[in-house]
Amino acid sequence: MSLLALLSDYTLQNVAIGAALLGLVSGVLGSFAVLRKQSLLGDTLSHAALPGVCLGFIIGGGRHMGSILAGALITGALAALVMLLLTRMSRLKTDAALGISLSVFFAVGVVLLSYLQGGSNASQGGLDAFLFGQAAATLRSDLWIMGGVSVFALALVTALWKEFKLVSFDTQFAATLGLPVAWLEALMTVMIALAVVVGLQMVGVVLMAAMIIAPAVAARQWAHRLESMVLLAAVFGIIGGVSGAMISALARGLATGPLIILSLSSVVIVSLMFAPGRGFVWEILKLKRDRRQLRYQQVLTTLYRLASHHSDPGYRLDQGMVDAYHRTNTKRALERLMRRGLVTLTTPPSHEPGQRKQWVLTAEGCREAERILDSLGQEASA
């Protein structure tokens, strides 16, 4: 199939647009969940949406997307409010409250799903697809609903940007300014439920947690400000969603939802590895550089201390003596110090036949060693 024919495919267009909308809203709203250290919130709300899907099916009398998504939003928001009440009205920590909400609501959802599957209503067939998503079944009417929810969520974030930003970083300061912190936290939590609602058709209940968290985690590695983090998270979400949909279209038989999550996971892995200043690769290189620098400083201060002990700035040291002192080969460190002009290699006196060349501190090396020792002394005293 040519690229033009692929792009003109009706099903692919629906899936790609839906995945882009999902990535956009998940990236924006998930950023606040990550910053508030509530990464499990997406998992809880996505599982809590299952009973809402079943109740929406029962009330609507069939697989009407509007009623199903409304039911998912209600139960997801209810689970979020239960979590908030448990943390505020009891001694439970956030992770325990999230676990309780997740388990109870998901258990209710499984019971309702089993009940519906045992019934005589033929339209319940495929209702369990909401567990893992069924992107290929996305219709244009579904896209309008997803788009409306996404626009509403983004408009709310824009309108309350300063308040959400302050509550995410410093709730106590926000409270001193008179902001309704509890209501703002509840609203942000309900908005995560909105993102879950958008993604039910695409990736399903089980995988939706990764969709909420992955774009924000990847963006956090690159960004130093909330504005840039939210923007990058939205971009990463769109890229992951669309690329997953395209891969699913090219490789027939592969589920779209898991491929979207795998695409986002690839973005997260690349970000964790190579993000400037925070990536694992840069941390490893920095650690090696710091270790080398420490070794150079240790060798230099050793030469200085020995010269000071013998009251001889030109005190000569054999390579073997330096190695024995540090219990390792210091040749590379000494050669680097020599390239920097801090030490020099001298020929031993004529009355010491058979001696190898010896290392001697230069005047610049003495000053550098004194500076290092002074800074270490100041750090110790502080």
Short mmCIF file of the C-alpha atoms (twelve columns), coordinates in Angstrom:
data_MODEL
# 
_entry.id   MODEL 
# 
loop_
_atom_site.group_PDB 
_atom_site.id 
_atom_site.type_symbol 
_atom_site.label_atom_id 
_atom_site.label_alt_id 
_atom_site.label_comp_id 
_atom_site.label_asym_id 
_atom_site.label_seq_id 
_atom_site.Cartn_x 
_atom_site.Cartn_y 
_atom_site.Cartn_z 
_atom_site.pdbx_PDB_model_num 
ATOM 1   C CA . MET A 1   0.000   0.000   0.000  1 
ATOM 2   C CA . SER A 2   1.371   3.407   -0.988 1 
ATOM 3   C CA . LEU A 3   1.835   6.150   1.561  1 
ATOM 4   C CA . LEU A 4   -0.892  8.280   -0.075 1 
ATOM 5   C CA . ALA A 5   -3.371  5.413   0.033  1 
ATOM 6   C CA . LEU A 6   -2.421  4.702   3.624  1 
ATOM 7   C CA . LEU A 7   -2.978  8.302   4.691  1 
ATOM 8   C CA . SER A 8   -6.332  8.432   2.913  1 
ATOM 9   C CA . ASP A 9   -7.584  5.354   4.758  1 
ATOM 10  C CA . TYR A 10  -10.681 6.281   6.783  1 
ATOM 11  C CA . THR A 11  -9.893  4.056   9.752  1 
ATOM 12  C CA . LEU A 12  -6.270  5.224   9.962  1 
ATOM 13  C CA . GLN A 13  -7.361  8.855   9.853  1 
ATOM 14  C CA . ASN A 14  -9.738  8.301   12.772 1 
ATOM 15  C CA . VAL A 15  -7.142  6.424   14.788 1 
ATOM 16  C CA . ALA A 16  -4.377  8.965   14.108 1 
ATOM 17  C CA . ILE A 17  -6.565  11.955  14.997 1 
ATOM 18  C CA . GLY A 18  -7.818  10.220  18.129 1 
ATOM 19  C CA . ALA A 19  -4.283  9.276   19.169 1 
ATOM 20  C CA . ALA A 20  -3.110  12.847  18.616 1 
ATOM 21  C CA . LEU A 21  -5.945  14.228  20.765 1 
ATOM 22  C CA . LEU A 22  -5.212  11.660  23.443 1 
ATOM 23  C CA . GLY A 23  -1.482  12.454  23.427 1 
ATOM 24  C CA . LEU A 24  -2.175  16.179  23.620 1 
ATOM 25  C CA . VAL A 25  -4.522  16.108  26.590 1 
ATOM 26  C CA . SER A 26  -2.588  13.346  28.388 1 
ATOM 27  C CA . GLY A 27  0.679   15.244  28.103 1 
ATOM 28  C CA . VAL A 28  -0.788  18.481  29.436 1 
ATOM 29  C CA . LEU A 29  -2.792  17.022  32.318 1 
ATOM 30  C CA . GLY A 30  -0.257  14.331  33.185 1 
ATOM 31  C CA . SER A 31  2.377   16.997  33.812 1 
ATOM 32  C CA . PHE A 32  0.486   18.194  36.877 1 
ATOM 33  C CA . ALA A 33  0.095   14.643  38.185 1 
ATOM 34  C CA . VAL A 34  3.848   14.035  37.879 1 
ATOM 35  C CA . LEU A 35  4.747   17.321  39.562 1 
ATOM 36  C CA . ARG A 36  2.337   16.597  42.420 1 
ATOM 37  C CA . LYS A 37  3.996   13.180  42.881 1 
ATOM 38  C CA . GLN A 38  0.783   11.367  42.034 1 
ATOM 39  C CA . SER A 39  2.010   9.190   39.200 1 
ATOM 40  C CA . LEU A 40  -0.261  6.341   40.332 1 
ATOM 41  C CA . LEU A 41  -3.264  8.618   39.993 1 
ATOM 42  C CA . GLY A 42  -3.647  7.804   36.302 1 
ATOM 43  C CA . ASP A 43  -3.583  4.084   37.083 1 
ATOM 44  C CA . THR A 44  -6.242  4.496   39.755 1 
ATOM 45  C CA . LEU A 45  -8.570  6.640   37.659 1 
ATOM 46  C CA . SER A 46  -8.235  4.467   34.563 1 
ATOM 47  C CA . HIS A 47  -9.177  1.322   36.503 1 
ATOM 48  C CA . ALA A 48  -11.934 3.198   38.300 1 
ATOM 49  C CA . ALA A 49  -13.437 4.092   34.918 1 
ATOM 50  C CA . LEU A 50  -14.425 0.466   34.234 1 
ATOM 51  C CA . PRO A 51  -17.584 0.449   36.405 1 
ATOM 52  C CA . GLY A 52  -18.569 3.736   34.748 1 
ATOM 53  C CA . VAL A 53  -18.232 2.109   31.333 1 
ATOM 54  C CA . CYS A 54  -20.561 -0.684  32.437 1 
ATOM 55  C CA . LEU A 55  -23.066 1.680   34.067 1 
ATOM 56  C CA . GLY A 56  -23.032 3.909   30.975 1 
ATOM 57  C CA . PHE A 57  -23.799 0.840   28.856 1 
ATOM 58  C CA . ILE A 58  -26.690 -0.126  31.136 1 
ATOM 59  C CA . ILE A 59  -28.209 3.362   31.305 1 
ATOM 60  C CA . GLY A 60  -27.719 4.081   27.605 1 
ATOM 61  C CA . GLY A 61  -29.092 0.690   26.601 1 
ATOM 62  C CA . GLY A 62  -26.147 -0.063  24.316 1 
ATOM 63  C CA . ARG A 63  -22.668 0.962   23.284 1 
ATOM 64  C CA . HIS A 64  -23.388 4.673   22.980 1 
ATOM 65  C CA . MET A 65  -20.054 6.440   23.332 1 
ATOM 66  C CA . GLY A 66  -21.529 9.514   25.011 1 
ATOM 67  C CA . SER A 67  -23.170 7.618   27.868 1 
ATOM 68  C CA . ILE A 68  -20.188 5.281   28.299 1 
ATOM 69  C CA . LEU A 69  -17.686 8.129   28.533 1 
ATOM 70  C CA . ALA A 70  -19.975 10.071  30.874 1 
ATOM 71  C CA . GLY A 71  -20.218 7.051   33.155 1 
ATOM 72  C CA . ALA A 72  -16.440 6.588   33.055 1 
ATOM 73  C CA . LEU A 73  -15.917 10.253  33.975 1 
ATOM 74  C CA . ILE A 74  -18.330 10.040  36.904 1 
ATOM 75  C CA . THR A 75  -16.808 6.919   38.465 1 
ATOM 76  C CA . GLY A 76  -13.264 8.105   37.758 1 
ATOM 77  C CA . ALA A 77  -13.982 11.444  39.415 1 
ATOM 78  C CA . LEU A 78  -15.702 9.658   42.307 1 
ATOM 79  C CA . ALA A 79  -12.639 7.454   42.837 1 
ATOM 80  C CA . ALA A 80  -10.433 10.541  42.819 1 
ATOM 81  C CA . LEU A 81  -12.609 12.248  45.422 1 
ATOM 82  C CA . VAL A 82  -12.583 9.108   47.568 1 
ATOM 83  C CA . MET A 83  -8.787  9.127   47.418 1 
ATOM 84  C CA . LEU A 84  -8.657  12.783  48.455 1 
ATOM 85  C CA . LEU A 85  -11.086 12.190  51.331 1 
ATOM 86  C CA . LEU A 86  -9.083  9.218   52.581 1 
ATOM 87  C CA . THR A 87  -5.877  11.244  52.660 1 
ATOM 88  C CA . ARG A 88  -7.482  14.244  54.367 1 
ATOM 89  C CA . MET A 89  -9.836  12.501  56.792 1 
ATOM 90  C CA . SER A 90  -7.555  9.666   57.902 1 
ATOM 91  C CA . ARG A 91  -3.898  8.915   58.513 1 
ATOM 92  C CA . LEU A 92  -3.527  7.061   55.241 1 
ATOM 93  C CA . LYS A 93  -0.803  8.189   52.859 1 
ATOM 94  C CA . THR A 94  -1.543  8.997   49.224 1 
ATOM 95  C CA . ASP A 95  -0.219  5.686   47.872 1 
ATOM 96  C CA . ALA A 96  -2.436  3.669   50.251 1 
ATOM 97  C CA . ALA A 97  -5.495  5.757   49.355 1 
ATOM 98  C CA . LEU A 98  -4.780  5.301   45.656 1 
ATOM 99  C CA . GLY A 99  -4.445  1.551   46.119 1 
ATOM 100 C CA . ILE A 100 -7.757  1.326   47.979 1 
ATOM 101 C CA . SER A 101 -9.633  3.343   45.349 1 
ATOM 102 C CA . LEU A 102 -8.100  1.373   42.505 1 
ATOM 103 C CA . SER A 103 -8.896  -2.035  44.006 1 
ATOM 104 C CA . VAL A 104 -12.452 -1.291  45.079 1 
ATOM 105 C CA . PHE A 105 -13.603 0.453   41.899 1 
ATOM 106 C CA . PHE A 106 -11.895 -2.004  39.564 1 
ATOM 107 C CA . ALA A 107 -13.419 -4.919  41.465 1 
ATOM 108 C CA . VAL A 108 -16.877 -3.361  41.066 1 
ATOM 109 C CA . GLY A 109 -16.160 -2.865  37.369 1 
ATOM 110 C CA . VAL A 110 -15.152 -6.497  36.867 1 
ATOM 111 C CA . VAL A 111 -18.324 -7.671  38.643 1 
ATOM 112 C CA . LEU A 112 -20.505 -5.443  36.449 1 
ATOM 113 C CA . LEU A 113 -18.662 -6.549  33.320 1 
ATOM 114 C CA . SER A 114 -19.164 -10.218 34.230 1 
ATOM 115 C CA . TYR A 115 -22.844 -9.534  34.846 1 
ATOM 116 C CA . LEU A 116 -23.288 -7.857  31.467 1 
ATOM 117 C CA . GLN A 117 -21.422 -10.576 29.601 1 
ATOM 118 C CA . GLY A 118 -23.721 -13.157 31.142 1 
ATOM 119 C CA . GLY A 119 -26.822 -11.271 30.011 1 
ATOM 120 C CA . SER A 120 -28.896 -11.624 26.863 1 
ATOM 121 C CA . ASN A 121 -28.116 -8.192  25.397 1 
ATOM 122 C CA . ALA A 122 -26.202 -8.889  22.184 1 
ATOM 123 C CA . SER A 123 -24.760 -5.397  22.053 1 
ATOM 124 C CA . GLN A 124 -22.578 -6.113  25.084 1 
ATOM 125 C CA . GLY A 125 -20.258 -8.117  22.836 1 
ATOM 126 C CA . GLY A 126 -16.884 -6.455  22.708 1 
ATOM 127 C CA . LEU A 127 -17.569 -4.344  25.777 1 
ATOM 128 C CA . ASP A 128 -14.464 -5.856  27.364 1 
ATOM 129 C CA . ALA A 129 -12.452 -4.135  24.607 1 
ATOM 130 C CA . PHE A 130 -12.425 -1.105  26.892 1 
ATOM 131 C CA . LEU A 131 -9.969  -3.021  29.067 1 
ATOM 132 C CA . PHE A 132 -7.245  -2.890  26.402 1 
ATOM 133 C CA . GLY A 133 -8.701  -0.452  23.892 1 
ATOM 134 C CA . GLN A 134 -10.051 -0.916  20.393 1 
ATOM 135 C CA . ALA A 135 -8.680  1.960   18.357 1 
ATOM 136 C CA . ALA A 136 -9.850  0.562   15.041 1 
ATOM 137 C CA . ALA A 137 -13.477 0.965   16.183 1 
ATOM 138 C CA . THR A 138 -13.084 4.733   16.555 1 
ATOM 139 C CA . LEU A 139 -15.679 6.674   14.576 1 
ATOM 140 C CA . ARG A 140 -15.831 10.311  13.528 1 
ATOM 141 C CA . SER A 141 -18.605 10.841  16.044 1 
ATOM 142 C CA . ASP A 142 -16.260 9.525   18.731 1 
ATOM 143 C CA . LEU A 143 -13.607 12.017  17.618 1 
ATOM 144 C CA . TRP A 144 -16.016 14.897  18.114 1 
ATOM 145 C CA . ILE A 145 -16.654 13.768  21.678 1 
ATOM 146 C CA . MET A 146 -12.930 13.289  22.341 1 
ATOM 147 C CA . GLY A 147 -12.197 16.670  20.798 1 
ATOM 148 C CA . GLY A 148 -14.829 18.397  22.890 1 
ATOM 149 C CA . VAL A 149 -13.478 16.886  26.108 1 
ATOM 150 C CA . SER A 150 -9.920  17.827  25.113 1 
ATOM 151 C CA . VAL A 151 -10.855 21.438  24.310 1 
ATOM 152 C CA . PHE A 152 -12.720 21.762  27.606 1 
ATOM 153 C CA . ALA A 153 -9.762  20.383  29.590 1 
ATOM 154 C CA . LEU A 154 -7.215  22.590  27.840 1 
ATOM 155 C CA . ALA A 155 -9.416  25.671  28.246 1 
ATOM 156 C CA . LEU A 156 -9.708  24.972  31.958 1 
ATOM 157 C CA . VAL A 157 -5.923  24.612  32.297 1 
ATOM 158 C CA . THR A 158 -5.429  27.891  30.444 1 
ATOM 159 C CA . ALA A 159 -7.966  29.726  32.609 1 
ATOM 160 C CA . LEU A 160 -6.519  28.452  35.899 1 
ATOM 161 C CA . TRP A 161 -2.875  28.224  34.853 1 
ATOM 162 C CA . LYS A 162 -1.432  30.360  37.663 1 
ATOM 163 C CA . GLU A 163 -3.501  28.633  40.333 1 
ATOM 164 C CA . PHE A 164 -2.624  25.131  39.111 1 
ATOM 165 C CA . LYS A 165 1.033   26.084  38.873 1 
ATOM 166 C CA . LEU A 166 1.145   27.422  42.427 1 
ATOM 167 C CA . VAL A 167 -0.728  24.471  43.925 1 
ATOM 168 C CA . SER A 168 1.502   21.995  42.094 1 
ATOM 169 C CA . PHE A 169 4.714   23.463  43.510 1 
ATOM 170 C CA . ASP A 170 3.782   24.907  46.912 1 
ATOM 171 C CA . THR A 171 0.372   24.147  48.407 1 
ATOM 172 C CA . GLN A 172 1.169   25.860  51.720 1 
ATOM 173 C CA . PHE A 173 2.071   29.142  50.049 1 
ATOM 174 C CA . ALA A 174 -1.052  28.873  47.895 1 
ATOM 175 C CA . ALA A 175 -3.136  28.449  51.044 1 
ATOM 176 C CA . THR A 176 -1.574  31.531  52.644 1 
ATOM 177 C CA . LEU A 177 -2.647  33.534  49.586 1 
ATOM 178 C CA . GLY A 178 -6.239  32.486  50.211 1 
ATOM 179 C CA . LEU A 179 -6.555  30.091  47.278 1 
ATOM 180 C CA . PRO A 180 -9.024  27.199  47.695 1 
ATOM 181 C CA . VAL A 181 -6.302  24.559  47.633 1 
ATOM 182 C CA . ALA A 182 -8.614  21.607  48.329 1 
ATOM 183 C CA . TRP A 183 -10.949 22.569  45.490 1 
ATOM 184 C CA . LEU A 184 -8.081  23.176  43.094 1 
ATOM 185 C CA . GLU A 185 -6.519  19.805  43.906 1 
ATOM 186 C CA . ALA A 186 -9.893  18.129  43.432 1 
ATOM 187 C CA . LEU A 187 -10.354 19.915  40.105 1 
ATOM 188 C CA . MET A 188 -6.908  18.857  38.861 1 
ATOM 189 C CA . THR A 189 -7.665  15.289  39.883 1 
ATOM 190 C CA . VAL A 190 -11.007 15.326  38.065 1 
ATOM 191 C CA . MET A 191 -9.209  16.654  34.990 1 
ATOM 192 C CA . ILE A 192 -6.961  13.597  35.036 1 
ATOM 193 C CA . ALA A 193 -10.192 11.619  34.895 1 
ATOM 194 C CA . LEU A 194 -11.066 13.623  31.767 1 
ATOM 195 C CA . ALA A 195 -7.834  12.466  30.141 1 
ATOM 196 C CA . VAL A 196 -8.695  8.887   31.070 1 
ATOM 197 C CA . VAL A 197 -12.101 9.290   29.439 1 
ATOM 198 C CA . VAL A 198 -10.482 10.503  26.224 1 
ATOM 199 C CA . GLY A 199 -8.196  7.462   26.097 1 
ATOM 200 C CA . LEU A 200 -10.590 4.637   26.909 1 
ATOM 201 C CA . GLN A 201 -11.455 3.930   23.296 1 
ATOM 202 C CA . MET A 202 -7.830  4.167   22.133 1 
ATOM 203 C CA . VAL A 203 -5.705  2.360   24.718 1 
ATOM 204 C CA . GLY A 204 -8.185  1.049   27.277 1 
ATOM 205 C CA . VAL A 205 -8.362  0.947   31.044 1 
ATOM 206 C CA . VAL A 206 -5.213  -1.091  31.673 1 
ATOM 207 C CA . LEU A 207 -2.760  0.921   29.567 1 
ATOM 208 C CA . MET A 208 -4.176  4.378   30.194 1 
ATOM 209 C CA . ALA A 209 -1.953  4.924   33.248 1 
ATOM 210 C CA . ALA A 210 1.161   4.864   31.044 1 
ATOM 211 C CA . MET A 211 -0.475  7.301   28.639 1 
ATOM 212 C CA . ILE A 212 -0.973  9.809   31.465 1 
ATOM 213 C CA . ILE A 213 2.524   9.536   32.905 1 
ATOM 214 C CA . ALA A 214 4.914   8.738   30.034 1 
ATOM 215 C CA . PRO A 215 4.793   12.069  28.093 1 
ATOM 216 C CA . ALA A 216 5.214   14.101  31.282 1 
ATOM 217 C CA . VAL A 217 8.104   11.951  32.521 1 
ATOM 218 C CA . ALA A 218 9.904   12.325  29.191 1 
ATOM 219 C CA . ALA A 219 9.321   16.086  29.109 1 
ATOM 220 C CA . ARG A 220 10.530  16.501  32.695 1 
ATOM 221 C CA . GLN A 221 13.979  15.317  31.627 1 
ATOM 222 C CA . TRP A 222 14.334  18.124  29.068 1 
ATOM 223 C CA . ALA A 223 12.502  21.037  30.682 1 
ATOM 224 C CA . HIS A 224 13.361  23.342  33.569 1 
ATOM 225 C CA . ARG A 225 10.124  25.366  33.579 1 
ATOM 226 C CA . LEU A 226 6.509   24.256  33.832 1 
ATOM 227 C CA . GLU A 227 5.560   26.029  30.606 1 
ATOM 228 C CA . SER A 228 8.175   24.207  28.542 1 
ATOM 229 C CA . MET A 229 7.454   20.911  30.308 1 
ATOM 230 C CA . VAL A 230 3.742   21.039  29.500 1 
ATOM 231 C CA . LEU A 231 4.441   22.007  25.890 1 
ATOM 232 C CA . LEU A 232 7.010   19.232  25.434 1 
ATOM 233 C CA . ALA A 233 4.728   16.691  27.106 1 
ATOM 234 C CA . ALA A 234 1.967   17.578  24.647 1 
ATOM 235 C CA . VAL A 235 4.369   17.245  21.703 1 
ATOM 236 C CA . PHE A 236 5.732   13.914  22.963 1 
ATOM 237 C CA . GLY A 237 2.187   12.658  23.523 1 
ATOM 238 C CA . ILE A 238 1.154   13.549  19.973 1 
ATOM 239 C CA . ILE A 239 4.303   12.012  18.482 1 
ATOM 240 C CA . GLY A 240 3.878   8.799   20.469 1 
ATOM 241 C CA . GLY A 241 0.202   8.521   19.654 1 
ATOM 242 C CA . VAL A 242 0.484   9.144   15.921 1 
ATOM 243 C CA . SER A 243 3.605   7.000   15.495 1 
ATOM 244 C CA . GLY A 244 1.943   4.108   17.325 1 
ATOM 245 C CA . ALA A 245 -1.087  4.402   15.069 1 
ATOM 246 C CA . MET A 246 1.085   4.454   11.930 1 
ATOM 247 C CA . ILE A 247 3.101   1.423   13.035 1 
ATOM 248 C CA . SER A 248 -0.122  -0.447  13.742 1 
ATOM 249 C CA . ALA A 249 -1.402  0.401   10.249 1 
ATOM 250 C CA . LEU A 250 1.835   -0.737  8.582  1 
ATOM 251 C CA . ALA A 251 2.119   -3.948  10.605 1 
ATOM 252 C CA . ARG A 252 -1.258  -5.561  10.240 1 
ATOM 253 C CA . GLY A 253 -2.519  -7.578  13.181 1 
ATOM 254 C CA . LEU A 254 -0.767  -5.555  15.897 1 
ATOM 255 C CA . ALA A 255 -2.948  -3.779  18.442 1 
ATOM 256 C CA . THR A 256 -2.828  0.010   18.261 1 
ATOM 257 C CA . GLY A 257 -3.095  0.770   21.992 1 
ATOM 258 C CA . PRO A 258 -0.018  -1.208  23.072 1 
ATOM 259 C CA . LEU A 259 1.969   0.186   20.139 1 
ATOM 260 C CA . ILE A 260 1.111   3.738   21.228 1 
ATOM 261 C CA . ILE A 261 2.385   2.936   24.730 1 
ATOM 262 C CA . LEU A 262 5.541   1.334   23.319 1 
ATOM 263 C CA . SER A 263 6.179   4.405   21.169 1 
ATOM 264 C CA . LEU A 264 5.840   6.646   24.202 1 
ATOM 265 C CA . SER A 265 8.061   4.304   26.196 1 
ATOM 266 C CA . SER A 266 10.736  4.711   23.521 1 
ATOM 267 C CA . VAL A 267 10.531  8.477   23.932 1 
ATOM 268 C CA . VAL A 268 10.861  8.062   27.703 1 
ATOM 269 C CA . ILE A 269 13.899  5.791   27.355 1 
ATOM 270 C CA . VAL A 270 15.640  8.195   24.978 1 
ATOM 271 C CA . SER A 271 14.878  11.093  27.316 1 
ATOM 272 C CA . LEU A 272 16.144  9.234   30.375 1 
ATOM 273 C CA . MET A 273 19.321  8.295   28.548 1 
ATOM 274 C CA . PHE A 274 20.255  11.417  26.598 1 
ATOM 275 C CA . ALA A 275 18.472  14.484  28.037 1 
ATOM 276 C CA . PRO A 276 21.178  17.163  28.516 1 
ATOM 277 C CA . GLY A 277 22.274  17.489  32.112 1 
ATOM 278 C CA . ARG A 278 19.870  14.813  33.390 1 
ATOM 279 C CA . GLY A 279 20.270  11.789  31.146 1 
ATOM 280 C CA . PHE A 280 21.972  8.649   32.377 1 
ATOM 281 C CA . VAL A 281 24.664  8.960   29.702 1 
ATOM 282 C CA . TRP A 282 25.632  12.452  30.835 1 
ATOM 283 C CA . GLU A 283 25.532  11.393  34.484 1 
ATOM 284 C CA . ILE A 284 27.888  8.491   33.762 1 
ATOM 285 C CA . LEU A 285 30.262  10.748  31.817 1 
ATOM 286 C CA . LYS A 286 30.164  13.345  34.598 1 
ATOM 287 C CA . LEU A 287 30.857  10.675  37.215 1 
ATOM 288 C CA . LYS A 288 33.878  9.425   35.267 1 
ATOM 289 C CA . ARG A 289 35.125  12.977  34.779 1 
ATOM 290 C CA . ASP A 290 34.735  13.728  38.487 1 
ATOM 291 C CA . ARG A 291 36.562  10.544  39.417 1 
ATOM 292 C CA . ARG A 292 39.447  11.416  37.123 1 
ATOM 293 C CA . GLN A 293 39.548  14.947  38.537 1 
ATOM 294 C CA . LEU A 294 39.578  13.600  42.073 1 
ATOM 295 C CA . ARG A 295 42.442  11.245  41.232 1 
ATOM 296 C CA . TYR A 296 44.467  14.114  39.735 1 
ATOM 297 C CA . GLN A 297 43.861  16.239  42.824 1 
ATOM 298 C CA . GLN A 298 44.791  13.385  45.157 1 
ATOM 299 C CA . VAL A 299 48.072  12.759  43.340 1 
ATOM 300 C CA . LEU A 300 48.900  16.480  43.234 1 
ATOM 301 C CA . THR A 301 48.190  17.036  46.938 1 
ATOM 302 C CA . THR A 302 50.222  13.917  47.780 1 
ATOM 303 C CA . LEU A 303 53.277  15.370  46.034 1 
ATOM 304 C CA . TYR A 304 52.726  18.664  47.824 1 
ATOM 305 C CA . ARG A 305 52.372  17.103  51.261 1 
ATOM 306 C CA . LEU A 306 55.506  15.021  50.834 1 
ATOM 307 C CA . ALA A 307 57.443  18.057  49.608 1 
ATOM 308 C CA . SER A 308 56.192  20.071  52.593 1 
ATOM 309 C CA . HIS A 309 57.093  17.245  54.979 1 
ATOM 310 C CA . HIS A 310 60.689  17.282  53.689 1 
ATOM 311 C CA . SER A 311 60.722  21.103  53.552 1 
ATOM 312 C CA . ASP A 312 61.859  20.794  49.955 1 
ATOM 313 C CA . PRO A 313 59.647  22.281  47.187 1 
ATOM 314 C CA . GLY A 314 61.775  20.408  44.667 1 
ATOM 315 C CA . TYR A 315 61.399  17.076  46.394 1 
ATOM 316 C CA . ARG A 316 61.594  14.258  43.834 1 
ATOM 317 C CA . LEU A 317 59.405  11.195  43.855 1 
ATOM 318 C CA . ASP A 318 59.861  7.988   41.939 1 
ATOM 319 C CA . GLN A 319 56.864  6.603   40.021 1 
ATOM 320 C CA . GLY A 320 56.865  3.472   42.158 1 
ATOM 321 C CA . MET A 321 56.651  5.503   45.374 1 
ATOM 322 C CA . VAL A 322 53.585  7.377   44.151 1 
ATOM 323 C CA . ASP A 323 51.941  4.133   42.984 1 
ATOM 324 C CA . ALA A 324 52.639  2.472   46.347 1 
ATOM 325 C CA . TYR A 325 51.187  5.428   48.225 1 
ATOM 326 C CA . HIS A 326 47.916  5.334   46.258 1 
ATOM 327 C CA . ARG A 327 47.912  1.552   45.760 1 
ATOM 328 C CA . THR A 328 47.214  1.945   42.058 1 
ATOM 329 C CA . ASN A 329 48.946  3.005   38.841 1 
ATOM 330 C CA . THR A 330 49.138  6.803   38.812 1 
ATOM 331 C CA . LYS A 331 51.049  7.202   35.560 1 
ATOM 332 C CA . ARG A 332 48.088  8.632   33.594 1 
ATOM 333 C CA . ALA A 333 47.283  11.092  36.374 1 
ATOM 334 C CA . LEU A 334 50.897  12.282  36.561 1 
ATOM 335 C CA . GLU A 335 51.138  12.645  32.791 1 
ATOM 336 C CA . ARG A 336 47.970  14.748  32.745 1 
ATOM 337 C CA . LEU A 337 49.332  16.925  35.545 1 
ATOM 338 C CA . MET A 338 52.528  17.316  33.533 1 
ATOM 339 C CA . ARG A 339 50.554  18.431  30.457 1 
ATOM 340 C CA . ARG A 340 48.933  21.096  32.635 1 
ATOM 341 C CA . GLY A 341 52.354  22.249  33.837 1 
ATOM 342 C CA . LEU A 342 51.746  21.259  37.471 1 
ATOM 343 C CA . VAL A 343 54.493  18.636  37.691 1 
ATOM 344 C CA . THR A 344 57.608  17.892  35.711 1 
ATOM 345 C CA . LEU A 345 59.726  14.813  35.081 1 
ATOM 346 C CA . THR A 346 63.378  15.257  36.026 1 
ATOM 347 C CA . THR A 347 66.537  13.217  35.617 1 
ATOM 348 C CA . PRO A 348 67.920  11.942  38.976 1 
ATOM 349 C CA . PRO A 349 71.275  13.277  40.215 1 
ATOM 350 C CA . SER A 350 74.465  11.631  38.941 1 
ATOM 351 C CA . HIS A 351 75.245  10.204  42.379 1 
ATOM 352 C CA . GLU A 352 72.078  8.039   42.188 1 
ATOM 353 C CA . PRO A 353 72.936  5.672   39.333 1 
ATOM 354 C CA . GLY A 354 70.181  3.356   38.110 1 
ATOM 355 C CA . GLN A 355 67.342  5.579   39.327 1 
ATOM 356 C CA . ARG A 356 64.489  6.246   36.946 1 
ATOM 357 C CA . LYS A 357 63.238  9.707   36.139 1 
ATOM 358 C CA . GLN A 358 61.409  11.317  39.051 1 
ATOM 359 C CA . TRP A 359 58.410  13.624  39.449 1 
ATOM 360 C CA . VAL A 360 58.749  17.113  40.895 1 
ATOM 361 C CA . LEU A 361 56.132  19.777  41.623 1 
ATOM 362 C CA . THR A 362 56.372  23.004  39.660 1 
ATOM 363 C CA . ALA A 363 55.707  26.409  41.216 1 
ATOM 364 C CA . GLU A 364 52.293  26.407  39.525 1 
ATOM 365 C CA . GLY A 365 51.652  22.916  40.931 1 
ATOM 366 C CA . CYS A 366 52.429  24.128  44.469 1 
ATOM 367 C CA . ARG A 367 49.932  26.989  44.126 1 
ATOM 368 C CA . GLU A 368 47.254  24.684  42.705 1 
ATOM 369 C CA . ALA A 369 47.763  22.148  45.526 1 
ATOM 370 C CA . GLU A 370 47.517  24.920  48.131 1 
ATOM 371 C CA . ARG A 371 44.286  26.146  46.537 1 
ATOM 372 C CA . ILE A 372 42.799  22.626  46.601 1 
ATOM 373 C CA . LEU A 373 43.763  22.067  50.235 1 
ATOM 374 C CA . ASP A 374 42.374  25.468  51.245 1 
ATOM 375 C CA . SER A 375 39.045  24.764  49.575 1 
ATOM 376 C CA . LEU A 376 38.864  21.342  51.235 1 
ATOM 377 C CA . GLY A 377 39.585  22.952  54.598 1 
ATOM 378 C CA . GLN A 378 36.822  25.530  54.087 1 
ATOM 379 C CA . GLU A 379 34.324  22.811  53.154 1 
ATOM 380 C CA . ALA A 380 35.278  20.798  56.246 1 
ATOM 381 C CA . SER A 381 34.889  23.810  58.545 1 
ATOM 382 C CA . ALA A 382 31.536  24.699  57.017 1 
# 
